[in-house]
Amino acid sequence: MPTNTDRIEKRVLLRAPRDRVWRAISESSQFGAWFGVKFDGPFVPGASIIGSIVPTTVDPEVAKSQKPYEGYRFEFSVDRIEPMRFFSFRWHPFAVDPAVDYSKEPSTLVAFELEEVSGGTMLTVTESGFDQIPLERRAKAFAANEQGWAAQMTLIEKYLAQQAQG
């Protein structure tokens, strides 16, 4: 069990130039391709955007696990965009029950940070704010997103490798 219950952090060395990784995380269509969501517009700081779950184009096994949630809509509020370095948004973690109105709950903050390193680009993804989520769903949301971000690190890595191959 993690000792920090408020924050998830994942890091991955991506064998791609920073500008390529930047486009994969900051352009809604590219983000959606690897993440498994279709957005109704571009990412703009301060704007809310609606995403609909669609199976990822990157990994057939993950796509199969996303299939039951296909079409589920959620709100994604873009927080900050600092080109080539930082992108963040807010959302309601593990908000998968269509009968529940999550809009009254606090959101978590998801931040993507890029650092140029030898051999590629280090991507650090941090999701924080779980301690503010209602107790009755906090542990489940944390566990689901802990696993989810681990999977997403693999998906962005595969996406960038596929893009490099043309």
N, C-alpha and C positions, 0 to 999 in steps of 0.2 A: 504494500500500500504506500502511495507517495506520502512524503512528510509534508509537502506543501499542498494544501487542498484548494488554494485560490488560483493557482497558476499552472498552466501546462507550457512546456518549452520543448521544441524539437529543432534539431539542426541537421542540415544535410549539405555536403559538398557537391555542388552541381558542376559537371564538366562542360560548362558553357560560359560564354562571355556575359558580363554583367548586363549589357544592354538587351541581350536575348532573354535572360531571366527576368529582367524588369518588365519586358513586354508580356511575358507569360503570367505575371502576377498582377499587372496594372491595367491590362486591356480586358474588359469584361468577356469578350468572346473567347480569348485564349484561356483566361482563368476558368471559364465555364467548361471548356473542352476537357481539361485534365481533372477538374474538380467534380464535374458531373452536374452542371446546372446551366440553364439558359437564362440570361438576364434580359430585362426589357429595355436596356439602354446602356450607355457607357458609365464608367465609374467617374464621379465628379465629387470633389470634396464638399461635404455638408449635405449632399443629396441622398435621399432614400431611393432604393432600387428594388424591384421585385425579381426574385429568382424562382424558377421552377426546376425541380429536380428532373434531370434526364440522365440516363446512364453515361458514364465517362466513355470517351472515344479511345482511351489509352490502354485499358486492361479489361479483357473480357470477363474475368472472374469477378473483379470489383463491379463491373457494369451489371453483372447478374445480381449481385447483392443490393445494388441500388434500384433495381427494377421494381420491387414492391412499393417504393416511394415515388415512382415516376409521376410527374404532374403536380406533386405537392408544392405549394407556393409558400415563400417566406420572404420577410423583409430583411434587407441588408442595408445598413446606413453607413455610407462612406465617411470616414473620420478625417484622415489626412493622407495627402499624396505629396511626397518629397521625391521628385524624379531621381531615379537610379539608386535610391537609398532606402526609402521607407514608404510603406503603404499600410493603412489600417482601416478597419471597419468595425462596426458593432452589430451584434445579432443576438438572438435568443438561442442559447445552445440546446441541442437535442429537443427542439420544439417540433415534435413529430406527431402529436395527437391532434387531429383536426377539430376535435370537440373542445379543445382548450384555447382560451384567449390568452396568449403569452404577452400581449402588448402591455399589460399592467405590471409585468415583472421587470426587474433590472436586466440590462443586457450585459454581455461580456464584450471585451475589447480584444480583437484579433489583430496582431501586428506582424508584418513581414519586414525583416531587415536584411539588406544585402551588403556583403562585404567582399571586395575583390581579394582573392587569396591565390597563392601559387597553385596552379592546376585548375582554376575555375572561379566559381562564385560560392561563397558560404551564404546559405539561406537560413535564417533563424526565424521560426514562427513561434509567437507567444500568444496564448489566450489567457486573459486574466479577468477576475471579477466573479469567480465561482462562489466565493463565500457570501455573495449577496443574493444568490439564487435561492428560492424558497427551499427550506430544509427537506421537504418531502420529495423533491426531485433532484437535489444538488448532487448527491453521490452518483446517481445514474447518469446525469448529464456530464459530470466530470469523467467518469469511466468511458462513456461512449465517445467523447471528444478526445480523450487520451488515445484511444485506439484509432479514432478517425484521423487525427493529425499524423500519427505514425504511417497510416495508409496513404495519406495525401502527399507525404514526403516522397514516397515511392512513385506515386502517380506523376508528380511534376518532373521527377527525374526521368521517367519513361517518356513523358511528353517531349521534353527537351531533346532526348536522344533520338526520338522519331523525327522531330523537326530537323535535326542536323543531317539525317539521312535523306531528307528531301521529300 
